[in-house]
Amino acid sequence: MLNADVRTALIDIIGKKRYLDRPEELACYAYDAFLEESLPDAVLFPQTTAEVAAIVRVAATHRLPVTARGAGTSVCGAPVPVHHGLVLCFSKMNRIIEVNTADRYAIVEPGVINADLQRALAPHGFFYPPDPGSINISTIGGNVALNAGGPRCLKYGVTVDYVLGMEVVLASGKVVRFGSRNVKDVTGYKLSALFCGSEGTLGLVTEIILKVVPQPEAVRTVLVTFNDLDDTARAVSSIIGSGIIPVAMELMDKMTVNAIEDAVGLGLPREAEGVLLIEVDGISEACEREMRRIVEKVRECGAVEVKEAATAQERDQLWAARRQTYGVFAKIAPDIISEDVTVPVSKVPEMIRRIREIGKQYQVAIGVLAHAGDGNMHPLIAADRSNKEEWARVLESFGAIFAAGAELGGTLSGEHGIGLAKTPYLPLVMDQDSRDFLKLIKRAVDPDNIFNPGKFV
């Protein structure tokens, strides 16, 4: 609970209508899509950078924790205010400030929803490549904070590859700008990249300059069915190893496919042990040539059916199935964990085998979903954490999955972030000196630890 003077100071900045502190209101901002919950003392909805800076100055004076929040779609606990304090929800800072296709950039506020930016760019013949599964809900600010990826990132890269510059409020309340509107800019440290994936621990991003790219001339999408999951995984490494880089190559196992069919009924092949959704884009002739080679590769690896989307509507239906996976699994049981351990592409077949073995060892049903072309695995477990014995096995299984990924030269996260979920496992992939360096950076820019305390750093 905030004292009366602090409460008054904050309301003076933003007004009563954009200040919440009743318990029933705060409950909506106590969690994300992970499993931990913690009530903030107050939630504020700034509309300008000046308001954010003024709030931070009050927080700094009184040593109040400040946790940034977008749409709350994070699955790692990043926006959960574990030390209470203030939540700054950026949903009202949602302007697309400028779209400049001649210079290939867009300037947005952090509360802009990813899909809204895509719609704004489409009439100009451009798009913004990072496309997380939560594209219709998640905000650009949240995407920056977690360095979000998505299916298209196999070819196009993740959020950090498209952030040209940003405006940031530091822990002192000062407002600084990093980067520029130029596609090429190597002036000094690449500080905007430092803030991508920082999960709100270094500062509050209030404006973002993004690189945008022209829409491709043609897009080709196929759904490939396999009778063996090992064959599915081998096809992934075979395609990438041959030098073909599709836009996306999504892998789903039988459990995942059937969960989608039970919920949505899109006509996916229930009998398949493994499915690949593969997409290429570019010049029409190049797409045709690449798709021919991909079909050859998957048939060499045992594909039993290759079905191409004949229309844009069919392609959208296939992607709708893929993007609904998390919600579908959430219907199976009261609780769900979705992780994103990432391994080298050549290790995808071995990692899938490890995940299946771990599922058997701990007696948990693990659905395998993956951005397989870049080695980003999304094992999903739906369970009931009120069943303590079952939940203990679920947690042990994920610890084993992280250890297996590290052993294969992988890492803990390809796009979901670390947050609360994976902090205990950092020593698997980062030695003490490296972790100490993260702390050194944190202390330098946030010496009183007011920004999102209690997270990975």
Buried (B, 14 or more C-beta within 10 A) or exposed (E): EBEEEBBEBBBEBBEEEBBBBEEEEBEEBBBBBBBBEBBBBBBBBBBEBEBBBBBBBBBBEBEBBBBBBBBBBBBBBBBBBBBBBBBBBBBBBBEBEEBBBEEBBBBBBBBBBBBBBBEBBEEBEBBBBBBBBBBBBBBBBBBBBBBBBBBBBBBBBBBBBBBBBBBBBBBBBEBEEBBBBBEEBEEEEBBBBBBBBBBBBBBBBBBBBBBBBEEBEBBBBBBBBBBBBBBBBBBBBBBBEEEBBBBBBBBBBBBBBBBBBEBBEBEBBEEBBBBBBBBBBBEEEBBEBBBEBBBEBBEEBBBBBBBBBEEEEBBEBBBEBBBBBBBBBBEBBEBBBBBBBBBBBBBBBBBBBBBBEBBEEBEBEBBBBBBBBBBBBBBBBBBEBEBEEBBEBBBBBBBBBBBBBBBBEBBBBBBBBBBBBBBEBBEBBBEEEEBEEBEEBBEEBBEBBBBBBBBBB
